[in-house]
Amino acid sequence: MTEEMKQIKKYILNKKHAKFRKNKDWDKSGELTESQVNTALGSHELLLRKKNHLIWMLEQEHPAFIPGMDLVFMRTIVENSCIVNTNEEKALRNQYYLHEKGHVCNISPDYSEVLAGGFESIEKKIQKAKTEPGGSDKEEYADILSEIIRSIYSFTEKYAEALEEDGRKGKAASLRRSVHTGAESFPEALQLLRLLHYLAWLEGEYHIGLGRFDQYLYPYYKEDLEKGRLTDEEAFSCIEEFFLACNIDNDLYPGVQQGDNGQSLMLGGVDKDGKDCFNELSEMCLRASRELKLIDPKINLRVNQDTGIKQYEEATRLTKAGLGFPQYSNDDVVIPALTRWGYQLEDARNYTVAACWEFIIPGKGMDIPNIEAVSFPKIVNRCVEKYLKETDSFGAFKEKLLEELKAEVDDITKRLEPIFMYPAPYLSMLMYGCTEELKDISQGCVYNNYGLHGTGISCAADSLYALEMYYFTEKKITAEELIGAVRDDFPEDLPYLKLVRDEMPHMGDGNPAVDKYGVWLLDAFADEVAGRKNERGGIYRAGTGSAMYYIRHAEELGASPDGRRKGEYFPANFSPGLSVKTKGPLSVIKSFTAPNLERVANGGPLTLEFHDSVFRGEEGIQKVASLVQMFIKNKGHQLQLNAINAETLKDAQRHPENYRNLIVRVWGWSAYFVELDKVYQDHLIRRAEYTV
């Protein structure tokens, strides 16, 4: 890292740029009528509001520069108001299902077209689309897109004039040209990408990913290098500066917790022909993230059974930095899973991740991959309460569990209709077919599938083992005793509690006797979801992720038959229970690669915590890299690693002022530990620390 980059980083981390920010609120004017809400006619009014809001934001934003930084564009208006008021939102939610905040989110645009041809390439498509038959609504939509583009030109002109006043005439000319006709160099491409990404957040969308960063930018880098316009060192500094820019406004981006902002990018993988495409930019991104040690962007890495150990070692050096990066995705599992679900092979090979780890297709996916979640422990508990006394065999009990799983999925899918999303006209210009058809992305795209998370899989598997072994087979506890124990949070002197917590095997021990229940549950989940269609014509995808539900679902449940007590949380994502003392990471990998993960590949990584001392020395790097390679060769679908120290985390809770820049991996994103709510801090401290 150059001295200049160090100073920029210091400036951003100290939030000195906050002095440029102002509080202003947009006046929505008017209110949706009851008729508009009930008949969805309000979508036209909301489209106009979305356009007017974005134009207002662009008018209110004023140029501001970070000293020494070439890249421009930062938020100076703090508030990004919703386009509806409280009463309107309530009315809409009474009539429709609004996912999260109701905005388009968890999406990865296709930046490549505007990078190559500027907004003039979009204007040409708009004009062509206007000549096609489509009625007044489509013509009005075309006019809205054109008006937004004009406002983008005005906004960039405002910045160009400020750059000229700052003495940067060359930068001003570059900005003016590239926004109209596209980037002509690697630095210009990064600057234009910064604008495109910035605009999506300004419009009101959130969890907007950066996609396959090393692929769509590679042609610009390669041409600059071949023509002698850029050295590798200069290109590396450009990447570091872009990564720094991702941290300027991230405290203004919405999420469950600070840091949950969806600025994820994907590295490596294969091209449309299936050939490996890890390149020089991929390596530079790993190194830049390692040097900068910032929470954004979130680094993901695509690998497969042929990925060499040196690449894993380079990635492990990034893990050693303590950022929770990179997250690994296995092409050998994900690509076949996507094609099985109906994705075209070329698109499947182009996959990236959404905000956390759900698999989506850049520019083509209007999937909602985190739309809801099934709590496996809740279903087990429900069956214990309703059916344990009346079932005389474990097989009969499992049949009841399948019935309850179906009822749960039925209930969830019914709640999701009819769905409504706020329009996103700017973002639509970056999505496949939307401009050509003059259709808003909120109405769908090429892929419109929904993803269901599955939480507490290890807790449920452990519970099923305990039920079969100690109730149905060995009869160490009666139905009345077990139902009462779960209801009353397990009396301390109950022998069953010690048995299930300390003596029986658990999922994560590498014991097939327990792992088979995890396999069975995930197969049952995949079977139950298979064949279901959502109202947009898409399918439902089963997954192993938890998102924030590992906290929410556990708080709603109370104790469970595996000995988990009330107030004890589920593990994050696809991991052993928090109170389980496993034999180490090898046994965990054996357990969590036992299921057929192609069937539940919506997303959701095995999450492992390592004591930070594991990474000391080259031998530690090699051991962890070999462990990751083994996971991939065993057909694991996704993996994330945390290099943490429980004592450090505890001290950070006591003295947060001393740990402002301590970074941890939460459930699919990384954050500054001291900015997390205590419940998430406590969960991180409780996670097991494995020794390789």
FENHUJO-V331726 format. One record per backbone hydrogen bond with DSSP energy under -1.0 kcal/mol. NH is the residue of the N-H (numbers start at 1). CO is the residue of the C=O. E is the energy in kcal/mol with one decimal. If there is no record, write none. Layout:
<<NH:CO:E> <NH:CO:E>>
This chain:
<<6:2:-2.1> <7:3:-1.9> <8:4:-2.0> <9:5:-2.7> <10:6:-2.3> <11:7:-2.2> <12:8:-2.4> <13:9:-2.9> <14:10:-1.9> <15:12:-1.6> <16:11:-2.1> <18:15:-1.4> <19:16:-1.3> <20:17:-2.0> <21:18:-1.6> <22:76:-3.0> <37:33:-2.1> <38:34:-2.6> <39:35:-1.9> <42:36:-2.0> <43:40:-1.8> <44:41:-1.4> <46:42:-3.2> <47:43:-1.9> <48:44:-2.0> <49:45:-2.1> <50:46:-2.7> <51:47:-2.2> <52:48:-2.8> <53:49:-3.1> <54:50:-2.2> <55:51:-2.5> <56:52:-2.4> <57:53:-2.6> <58:54:-2.5> <59:55:-2.0> <60:56:-2.4> <61:57:-2.4> <69:66:-2.3> <78:22:-2.8> <89:85:-2.6> <90:86:-2.3> <91:87:-2.3> <92:88:-2.6> <93:89:-2.7> <94:90:-1.7> <95:91:-1.1> <96:92:-3.0> <97:418:-3.6> <102:99:-3.1> <107:207:-1.3> <110:430:-2.7> <115:111:-2.2> <116:112:-2.0> <117:113:-2.7> <118:114:-2.5> <119:179:-2.5> <120:180:-2.1> <123:119:-2.4> <124:120:-2.0> <125:121:-1.2> <126:122:-2.3> <127:123:-2.4> <128:124:-2.2> <129:125:-2.5> <130:126:-1.8> <132:129:-1.1> <139:135:-1.6> <140:136:-2.6> <141:137:-2.1> <142:138:-2.4> <143:139:-2.0> <144:140:-2.1> <145:141:-2.3> <146:142:-2.3> <147:143:-2.3> <148:144:-2.2> <149:145:-2.3> <150:146:-2.3> <151:147:-1.9> <152:148:-2.0> <153:149:-2.4> <154:150:-2.3> <155:151:-2.2> <156:152:-2.6> <157:153:-2.2> <158:154:-1.9> <159:155:-1.6> <160:156:-2.7> <161:157:-2.6> <162:158:-1.6> <163:159:-2.4> <164:160:-2.1> <165:161:-2.1> <166:162:-1.4> <167:164:-1.6> <168:163:-3.0> <172:168:-2.0> <173:169:-2.4> <174:170:-2.2> <175:171:-2.3> <176:172:-2.4> <177:173:-2.3> <178:174:-2.7> <179:175:-1.9> <181:177:-3.1> <182:178:-2.1> <183:115:-3.0> <189:185:-2.3> <190:186:-2.2> <191:187:-2.1> <192:188:-2.7> <193:189:-2.5> <194:190:-2.2> <195:191:-1.7> <196:192:-2.6> <197:193:-2.6> <198:194:-2.2> <199:195:-2.5> <200:196:-1.3> <201:197:-1.4> <202:198:-2.0> <203:199:-2.1> <205:200:-1.5> <206:104:-1.2> <209:107:-2.5> <210:264:-3.1> <213:211:-2.0> <215:212:-1.7> <216:212:-1.9> <217:213:-1.2> <221:217:-1.8> <222:218:-3.1> <223:219:-2.2> <224:220:-2.1> <225:221:-2.3> <226:222:-2.6> <227:223:-2.1> <228:225:-1.1> <229:224:-2.3> <230:224:-1.1> <235:231:-2.4> <236:232:-2.5> <237:233:-1.9> <238:234:-2.0> <239:235:-2.1> <240:236:-2.4> <241:237:-2.4> <242:238:-2.2> <243:239:-2.6> <244:240:-2.4> <245:241:-2.2> <246:242:-1.4> <247:244:-1.8> <248:245:-1.5> <252:249:-2.7> <260:257:-2.3> <261:259:-2.0> <264:262:-2.4> <265:298:-2.7> <266:211:-3.1> <267:300:-1.9> <271:275:-2.3> <274:271:-2.0> <277:269:-2.5> <283:279:-1.9> <284:280:-2.3> <285:281:-2.5> <286:282:-1.9> <287:283:-2.2> <288:284:-3.1> <289:285:-2.4> <290:286:-1.9> <291:287:-2.2> <292:288:-2.6> <293:289:-2.3> <298:263:-2.9> <300:265:-1.8> <301:327:-3.2> <302:267:-2.7> <303:329:-2.8> <307:304:-1.9> <312:308:-1.3> <313:309:-2.4> <314:310:-2.3> <315:311:-2.1> <316:312:-2.4> <317:313:-1.7> <319:315:-1.8> <320:316:-2.5> <322:319:-2.3> <327:299:-1.9> <328:639:-3.0> <329:301:-2.3> <330:637:-2.4> <331:303:-3.0> <333:330:-1.6> <334:330:-2.8> <335:331:-1.6> <337:333:-1.7> <338:334:-2.6> <339:335:-2.3> <340:336:-2.1> <341:337:-1.5> <342:339:-1.4> <343:338:-2.4> <348:344:-3.0> <349:345:-2.4> <350:347:-1.2> <351:348:-1.5> <352:360:-2.8> <354:358:-2.4> <359:602:-1.6> <360:352:-2.0> <363:108:-3.3> <364:361:-1.3> <365:361:-2.1> <366:447:-3.2> <368:449:-2.5> <371:368:-1.1> <372:451:-1.1> <374:453:-2.9> <376:455:-2.0> <379:375:-1.5> <380:376:-2.1> <381:377:-2.7> <382:378:-2.4> <383:379:-2.0> <384:380:-2.2> <385:381:-2.5> <386:382:-2.4> <387:383:-2.8> <391:387:-1.5> <397:393:-1.8> <398:394:-2.4> <399:395:-1.7> <400:396:-1.8> <401:397:-1.9> <402:398:-2.1> <403:399:-1.7> <404:400:-2.3> <405:401:-2.5> <406:402:-2.2> <407:403:-2.2> <408:404:-2.4> <409:405:-2.5> <410:406:-2.8> <411:407:-2.4> <412:408:-2.4> <413:409:-2.7> <414:410:-2.0> <415:411:-1.6> <417:414:-1.2> <420:97:-2.3> <422:102:-2.7> <428:424:-2.2> <429:426:-1.4> <430:427:-2.0> <431:428:-1.7> <432:363:-3.4> <434:431:-1.3> <437:433:-2.1> <439:434:-2.6> <443:440:-2.1> <444:441:-2.0> <447:364:-2.3> <450:539:-2.8> <451:368:-2.4> <452:541:-3.1> <453:372:-2.6> <454:545:-1.1> <455:374:-2.8> <460:456:-2.4> <461:457:-2.5> <462:458:-2.6> <463:459:-2.1> <464:460:-2.3> <465:461:-2.2> <466:462:-2.4> <467:463:-2.5> <468:464:-2.5> <469:465:-2.8> <470:466:-2.5> <471:467:-1.3> <472:467:-2.5> <473:468:-1.9> <474:469:-3.0> <476:470:-2.8> <482:478:-2.5> <483:479:-2.9> <484:480:-2.3> <485:481:-2.5> <486:482:-2.4> <487:483:-2.2> <488:484:-2.7> <490:485:-3.4> <494:491:-1.8> <497:494:-1.1> <498:494:-1.0> <499:495:-2.1> <500:496:-2.5> <501:497:-2.0> <502:498:-2.4> <503:499:-1.3> <504:499:-2.1> <509:506:-2.3> <514:511:-1.6> <515:511:-2.6> <516:512:-1.9> <517:514:-1.9> <519:515:-2.3> <520:516:-2.4> <521:517:-2.6> <522:518:-2.2> <523:519:-2.2> <524:520:-2.5> <525:521:-2.4> <526:522:-2.5> <527:523:-2.7> <528:524:-2.4> <529:525:-2.0> <530:526:-2.2> <532:529:-1.8> <534:538:-2.6> <537:534:-2.0> <541:450:-3.2> <543:452:-1.7> <545:603:-1.4> <549:546:-2.0> <551:548:-1.7> <552:548:-1.5> <553:549:-2.6> <555:551:-2.1> <556:552:-1.5> <558:554:-1.2> <560:564:-2.1> <563:560:-2.2> <568:565:-2.4> <570:550:-1.5> <574:605:-1.8> <580:577:-1.4> <582:580:-1.0> <588:584:-1.7> <589:585:-2.6> <590:586:-2.0> <591:587:-2.2> <592:588:-2.7> <594:591:-1.0> <597:595:-1.3> <599:596:-1.5> <602:542:-1.7> <606:638:-2.3> <608:640:-2.2> <610:642:-3.3> <611:690:-1.1> <612:644:-1.6> <614:611:-2.4> <615:612:-1.1> <616:613:-1.6> <621:617:-1.4> <622:618:-2.4> <623:619:-2.3> <624:620:-2.3> <625:621:-2.5> <626:622:-2.3> <627:623:-1.9> <628:624:-2.3> <629:625:-2.4> <630:626:-2.2> <631:627:-2.1> <632:628:-2.2> <633:629:-2.5> <634:630:-1.7> <635:632:-1.7> <636:631:-2.3> <639:328:-2.0> <640:606:-2.4> <642:608:-2.4> <644:610:-2.5> <649:645:-2.3> <650:646:-2.5> <651:647:-2.2> <652:648:-2.1> <653:649:-1.7> <654:650:-1.6> <655:651:-2.8> <658:655:-2.0> <659:656:-1.8> <662:659:-1.6> <664:671:-2.4> <666:669:-3.2> <671:664:-2.4> <673:662:-2.9> <675:672:-2.0> <676:673:-1.5> <681:677:-1.9> <682:678:-3.4> <683:679:-1.6> <684:680:-2.0> <685:681:-2.1> <686:682:-1.8> <687:683:-1.1> <690:609:-2.8>>
